[in-house]
Amino acid sequence: MWKYKKFNKAARIIISIICAVVLLGSMGKNKDEGNVNQDTQEQSSSNKSSKKSSEKYPEFISSDFEKRLYDTIESNKAKLSDIGYEVNEAGETMLTIACRNDEDAVNSVIKAIAPIVAENGNSILIRVNENGSGDKLLAHVRIFDNGTYETIGETKDYRTAYKKWVGNYISPLNGECTDLSDQIKRNLNDQKSFEHINTSIYKGTTPEAVDEANERLAQWGYDKCFESNDVLIITEFSNKNSYNATVRNQAIGRLSYADNKVYLIDIRPLV
C-alpha cells in the first residue's frame, strides 16, 4: 500500500511537470504567432501606404524634385501634365502645366516653383496651356537657375494684365474707345451726328513698336509723344459739318500707360 501511494505521488509530479512544459510551449507559440500577425499587419499597412503614395503621382513622376514640383503646382490650382528632358541644345527640362487663363494665376504658379528650380540648380522651360481646353497654348515661361523668370512668348488669347488694362478702354464689341469718342464729340458742330465706323489700335509693348508709332506720328506732323506700353488709337467716324453735309473724319488718340488717360491728338479729314 505504501509503495502504491509513493508511486501515485511520483506519477502526479511527473504529469504536472509534463503539463507545465506543454503549457509553456503553447504560450510561446501563441506569442510567436502574435508577433508574426503583428509584423504581417504592419507590413500590409506599410504596403498600403506606399501604394497610396505612388497612386498620388502620374507615372512620369519619380524623383523627389518632380514630386515637389507636382505638389506645389497642384496646391496653386494648376496641373503638371508632362515633363520632358533635354528639349533643346542647352539640355533644359520642359514642364507642361495647365492653368487658368489669367496672367496673375500663371505668375502665382511660377513664383511658387521658382525656389524649387533654383535649389535644383538648372533652368527650365514651362509650356502653359489653358486649363480644361486640351493643349491650347497660352505662353512659354523660362525659370532661370537663380530663381528669376521671364515670359518668352505669349499667344493672343493669353489674358495678361496689360490686355485687361487695354480692355478697360477698348470695347470688345466694336473696338470703339468711348473715352476718345466722347472727346471727339466735344469738338463737333453736331455731336448727335457722330457715327463710329471703326477703330484700330497699335500697342507699344516693344521698343520697336514704340519707335514705329512715333515715326508714324512724325509723318503726320505730330510730336513724338508715344511711350512704352502706350496705345495708339485711330478712329474713323462720320458726322455732319456746318453745311449739314455728312463727312468722314479720322481721329488720332493716345492711351497713356503712365497716366491711365486717353488723349485726343487731332481730328483730320479722312482722305
TILOTOR-178131 format. One record per residue (C-alpha): residue number from 1; residue in three letters; x, y, z. Coordinates in pm, 1 decimal. Example, Ala and Ser with C-alpha at 12.3 -4.5 7.8 and 13.67 -1.06 7.14 Angstrom:
% TILOTOR-178131
  num  residuo        px        py        pz
    1      ALA    1230.0    -450.0     780.0
    2      SER    1367.0    -106.0     714.0
//
This chain:
% TILOTOR-178131
  num  residuo        px        py        pz
    1      MET       0.0       0.0       0.0
    2      TRP     278.6     234.4      83.6
    3      LYS     452.8     153.8    -242.7
    4      TYR     135.3     227.9    -438.4
    5      LYS      89.6     568.1    -270.2
    6      LYS     452.2     653.8    -328.4
    7      PHE     422.3     560.4    -699.7
    8      ASN      96.1     753.9    -735.7
    9      LYS     252.4    1066.7    -586.6
   10      ALA     553.9    1041.6    -817.9
   11      ALA     326.7     995.7   -1120.0
   12      ARG     129.6    1306.4   -1031.7
   13      ILE     450.5    1507.5   -1006.2
   14      ILE     571.2    1383.2   -1346.4
   15      ILE     235.3    1451.9   -1506.7
   16      SER     231.2    1806.9   -1357.7
   17      ILE     578.1    1873.5   -1495.2
   18      ILE     476.0    1748.8   -1841.6
   19      CYS     162.0    1969.7   -1836.6
   20      ALA     365.2    2270.8   -1732.3
   21      VAL     610.4    2215.0   -2018.5
   22      VAL     326.2    2174.1   -2267.4
   23      LEU     154.9    2488.2   -2135.4
   24      LEU     470.5    2696.4   -2156.3
   25      GLY     533.9    2572.8   -2510.4
   26      SER     180.8    2664.7   -2611.2
   27      MET     216.7    3013.9   -2464.3
   28      GLY     542.9    3067.6   -2652.9
   29      LYS     383.6    2951.8   -2976.7
   30      ASN      90.1    3188.2   -2931.4
   31      LYS     329.3    3472.6   -2862.5
   32      ASP     529.4    3395.4   -3176.4
   33      GLU     210.4    3376.6   -3380.2
   34      GLY     102.6    3710.2   -3233.5
   35      ASN     433.6    3868.6   -3333.8
   36      VAL     403.2    3724.1   -3682.3
   37      ASN      48.0    3855.1   -3715.2
   38      GLN     156.2    4198.3   -3592.2
   39      ASP     450.6    4204.5   -3833.7
   40      THR     217.9    4097.5   -4116.5
   41      GLN     -31.3    4371.3   -4028.8
   42      GLU     243.2    4633.2   -4010.9
   43      GLN     385.6    4519.2   -4345.2
   44      SER      37.3    4526.1   -4500.5
   45      SER     -23.5    4875.2   -4363.0
   46      SER     313.8    4987.5   -4496.3
   47      ASN     238.8    4840.1   -4839.3
   48      LYS     -99.6    5012.9   -4847.7
   49      SER      60.6    5344.8   -4750.5
   50      SER     330.3    5303.9   -5016.1
   51      LYS      70.2    5210.3   -5278.4
   52      LYS    -145.5    5507.8   -5184.8
   53      SER     156.2    5740.6   -5210.3
   54      SER     254.8    5604.2   -5551.7
   55      GLU    -102.3    5633.4   -5680.9
   56      LYS     -97.9    6004.8   -5595.0
   57      TYR     151.0    6079.1   -5874.7
   58      PRO     131.4    6012.4   -6250.5
   59      GLU     370.3    5757.2   -6399.7
   60      PHE     609.0    6023.9   -6529.6
   61      ILE     673.1    6149.2   -6173.2
   62      SER     957.7    5967.3   -5996.1
   63      SER    1223.1    6187.4   -5831.5
   64      ASP    1176.0    6396.6   -5518.6
   65      PHE    1234.7    6708.9   -5730.8
   66      GLU     948.2    6612.9   -5961.1
   67      LYS     720.1    6531.4   -5668.4
   68      ARG     788.6    6871.3   -5508.0
   69      LEU     707.1    7044.2   -5835.7
   70      TYR     389.8    6838.8   -5876.0
   71      ASP     266.1    6907.5   -5520.9
   72      THR     344.3    7280.4   -5540.8
   73      ILE     174.5    7323.3   -5878.1
   74      GLU    -132.0    7133.3   -5756.1
   75      SER    -152.6    7348.2   -5441.9
   76      ASN    -169.0    7656.2   -5665.9
   77      LYS    -476.6    7525.2   -5852.6
   78      ALA    -286.4    7418.6   -6164.1
   79      LYS    -181.2    7079.3   -6300.6
   80      LEU     153.2    6936.6   -6409.2
   81      SER      71.0    6724.1   -6714.6
   82      ASP     413.7    6636.1   -6856.6
   83      ILE     790.5    6660.0   -6805.1
   84      GLY    1038.3    6646.4   -7094.4
   85      TYR    1413.9    6636.8   -7052.0
   86      GLU    1681.7    6789.0   -7276.5
   87      VAL    1428.3    6952.3   -7506.4
   88      ASN    1686.3    7186.0   -7661.1
   89      GLU    2061.5    7220.2   -7718.1
   90      ALA    2102.5    7365.9   -7370.8
   91      GLY    1963.5    7043.2   -7227.0
   92      GLU    1679.7    7220.2   -7049.8
   93      THR    1382.6    7047.1   -6892.4
   94      MET    1033.1    7145.2   -7007.1
   95      LEU     728.4    7129.0   -6786.1
   96      THR     380.9    7135.4   -6936.5
   97      ILE     123.5    7276.4   -6699.8
   98      ALA    -246.7    7351.8   -6731.5
   99      CYS    -361.1    7670.8   -6560.4
  100      ARG    -645.8    7921.0   -6556.3
  101      ASN    -616.9    8171.0   -6841.6
  102      ASP    -504.7    8465.9   -6633.9
  103      GLU    -157.7    8614.7   -6600.8
  104      ASP    -190.5    8656.1   -6223.1
  105      ALA    -282.0    8288.5   -6182.9
  106      VAL      11.1    8178.0   -6400.2
  107      ASN     255.2    8404.3   -6215.2
  108      SER     133.5    8261.5   -5884.6
  109      VAL     236.7    7912.4   -6000.1
  110      ILE     570.1    8032.2   -6141.6
  111      LYS     661.4    8219.9   -5822.8
  112      ALA     578.3    7914.2   -5612.5
  113      ILE     802.5    7671.5   -5804.6
  114      ALA    1088.7    7915.3   -5878.0
  115      PRO    1269.0    7844.0   -5545.0
  116      ILE    1246.3    7468.3   -5612.6
  117      VAL    1401.2    7518.0   -5956.9
  118      ALA    1676.6    7737.8   -5810.5
  119      GLU    1752.5    7475.9   -5546.3
  120      ASN    1779.6    7211.6   -5817.6
  121      GLY    2031.6    7431.9   -5998.2
  122      ASN    1909.2    7407.2   -6358.6
  123      SER    1689.7    7638.1   -6563.7
  124      ILE    1363.9    7500.3   -6703.4
  125      LEU    1110.8    7592.3   -6970.4
  126      ILE     740.9    7590.4   -6896.7
  127      ARG     467.6    7549.5   -7152.3
  128      VAL     147.1    7697.2   -7010.7
  129      ASN    -176.6    7555.8   -7150.1
  130      GLU    -525.4    7675.2   -7066.0
  131      ASN    -689.2    7459.2   -6802.6
  132      GLY    -974.4    7249.8   -6939.3
  133      SER    -900.8    7322.1   -7306.3
  134      GLY    -669.0    7039.1   -7404.3
  135      ASP    -340.7    7164.0   -7546.0
  136      LYS    -439.7    7527.4   -7609.2
  137      LEU    -116.3    7720.1   -7561.0
  138      LEU    -115.0    8044.2   -7361.0
  139      ALA     252.6    8122.9   -7306.4
  140      HIS     607.1    7998.6   -7259.0
  141      VAL     797.8    8092.4   -6944.9
  142      ARG    1162.1    8029.2   -6855.4
  143      ILE    1272.4    7996.9   -6492.1
  144      PHE    1645.2    8052.4   -6457.0
  145      ASP    1873.7    7861.8   -6220.8
  146      ASN    1879.9    8160.0   -5982.6
  147      GLY    1501.1    8159.8   -5941.6
  148      THR    1423.9    8457.3   -6167.5
  149      TYR    1186.7    8410.5   -6459.5
  150      GLU    1056.5    8573.4   -6775.8
  151      THR     777.4    8520.0   -7026.4
  152      ILE     941.4    8442.3   -7359.4
  153      GLY     628.1    8417.0   -7570.9
  154      GLU     253.0    8450.1   -7539.3
  155      THR     -47.1    8390.0   -7762.4
  156      LYS    -314.2    8645.6   -7846.7
  157      ASP    -560.5    8454.6   -7627.8
  158      TYR    -346.2    8484.7   -7314.3
  159      ARG    -524.4    8716.9   -7069.5
  160      THR    -238.8    8928.9   -6942.8
  161      ALA    -272.8    9220.8   -6703.9
  162      TYR    -178.4    9453.4   -6992.0
  163      LYS    -450.4    9314.6   -7217.8
  164      LYS    -705.3    9351.8   -6939.5
  165      TRP    -591.8    9712.4   -6892.4
  166      VAL    -636.6    9786.5   -7263.4
  167      GLY    -973.8    9611.6   -7249.0
  168      ASN   -1091.5    9864.3   -6992.3
  169      TYR   -1075.8   10132.3   -7262.7
  170      ILE   -1146.0    9942.0   -7585.6
  171      SER   -1490.2    9788.0   -7639.3
  172      PRO   -1479.7    9412.5   -7714.7
  173      LEU   -1795.4    9454.4   -7924.8
  174      ASN   -1687.6    9701.9   -8194.4
  175      GLY   -1338.4    9812.1   -8087.7
  176      GLU   -1454.2   10164.8   -8004.5
  177      CYS   -1271.7   10366.9   -7742.3
  178      THR   -1558.5   10551.0   -7574.5
  179      ASP   -1322.7   10792.9   -7395.0
  180      LEU   -1182.4   10903.7   -7730.8
  181      SER   -1528.4   10916.1   -7890.6
  182      ASP   -1651.6   11146.1   -7611.8
  183      GLN   -1361.1   11384.6   -7676.0
  184      ILE   -1428.8   11373.0   -8049.5
  185      LYS   -1794.2   11466.6   -7997.5
  186      ARG   -1699.7   11771.8   -7792.6
  187      ASN   -1513.1   11903.2   -8098.7
  188      LEU   -1800.6   11862.0   -8345.1
  189      ASN   -2061.8   12109.8   -8460.5
  190      ASP   -2332.7   11845.9   -8431.0
  191      GLN   -2242.3   11595.9   -8158.3
  192      LYS   -2552.5   11385.6   -8217.2
  193      SER   -2445.7   11320.8   -8576.5
  194      PHE   -2137.2   11126.5   -8464.8
  195      GLU   -2125.9   10772.5   -8602.9
  196      HIS   -1839.9   10540.1   -8517.3
  197      ILE   -1711.5   10346.3   -8819.6
  198      ASN   -1406.8   10155.7   -8692.9
  199      THR   -1110.4   10182.3   -8460.7
  200      SER    -757.5   10046.6   -8497.4
  201      ILE    -505.7   10023.8   -8212.3
  202      TYR    -127.6    9982.6   -8203.2
  203      LYS      36.0    9870.1   -7880.2
  204      GLY     377.0    9989.6   -7773.0
  205      THR     481.0    9670.6   -7596.5
  206      THR     828.7    9660.8   -7753.6
  207      PRO    1089.5    9931.7   -7821.6
  208      GLU    1043.8    9867.4   -8194.0
  209      ALA     667.0    9923.2   -8167.4
  210      VAL     722.8   10249.2   -7977.5
  211      ASP     965.8   10375.2   -8243.1
  212      GLU     726.5   10279.2   -8522.4
  213      ALA     435.5   10463.1   -8358.2
  214      ASN     644.0   10778.0   -8306.7
  215      GLU     764.1   10767.4   -8668.9
  216      ARG     404.6   10744.8   -8782.3
  217      LEU     308.9   11044.5   -8566.9
  218      ALA     604.4   11240.8   -8705.9
  219      GLN     499.7   11164.1   -9063.2
  220      TRP     154.3   11302.8   -8984.3
  221      GLY     311.0   11618.2   -8844.8
  222      TYR     269.5   11548.6   -8472.0
  223      ASP     510.3   11534.3   -8182.2
  224      LYS     668.7   11202.3   -8089.0
  225      CYS     471.4   11160.1   -7768.4
  226      PHE     429.4   10782.5   -7776.1
  227      GLU     587.7   10598.3   -7480.5
  228      SER     640.4   10239.5   -7369.4
  229      ASN     314.2   10039.7   -7337.1
  230      ASP     106.1   10329.8   -7470.0
  231      VAL    -169.4   10250.5   -7718.9
  232      LEU    -206.1   10449.7   -8041.0
  233      ILE    -577.5   10477.7   -8129.4
  234      ILE    -701.7   10564.2   -8476.4
  235      THR   -1079.3   10607.8   -8505.6
  236      GLU   -1273.3   10662.9   -8825.6
  237      PHE   -1613.9   10822.2   -8791.8
  238      SER   -1876.9   11020.9   -8978.2
  239      ASN   -2054.7   11340.9   -8874.4
  240      LYS   -2236.6   11639.7   -9017.7
  241      ASN   -2036.1   11954.4   -9082.7
  242      SER   -2151.8   12315.2   -9060.7
  243      TYR   -2318.8   12279.8   -9404.2
  244      ASN   -2521.9   11982.6   -9274.9
  245      ALA   -2332.4   11752.5   -9507.0
  246      THR   -2218.8   11412.3   -9384.1
  247      VAL   -1841.2   11380.5   -9391.9
  248      ARG   -1590.4   11119.4   -9279.1
  249      ASN   -1303.1   11204.8   -9049.7
  250      GLN   -1023.7   11038.7   -8863.7
  251      ALA    -925.1   11097.7   -8502.9
  252      ILE    -584.7   11013.9   -8359.8
  253      GLY    -555.3   10944.5   -7989.4
  254      ARG    -313.6   10803.3   -7736.3
  255      LEU    -392.2   10584.8   -7437.4
  256      SER    -121.3   10664.6   -7183.6
  257      TYR       2.5   10369.5   -6980.9
  258      ALA     166.5   10600.1   -6727.5
  259      ASP    -136.3   10827.7   -6678.3
  260      ASN    -424.2   10585.5   -6740.2
  261      LYS    -578.9   10851.2   -6963.3
  262      VAL    -687.1   10884.7   -7324.2
  263      TYR    -558.5   11194.8   -7506.7
  264      LEU    -704.3   11327.0   -7832.1
  265      ILE    -413.0   11429.5   -8052.3
  266      ASP    -604.1   11558.2   -8355.0
  267      ILE    -904.2   11522.4   -8585.2
  268      ARG    -839.7   11535.2   -8956.9
  269      PRO   -1037.9   11474.2   -9276.5
  270      LEU   -1028.1   11117.3   -9397.4
  271      VAL    -867.0   11123.7   -9740.8
//
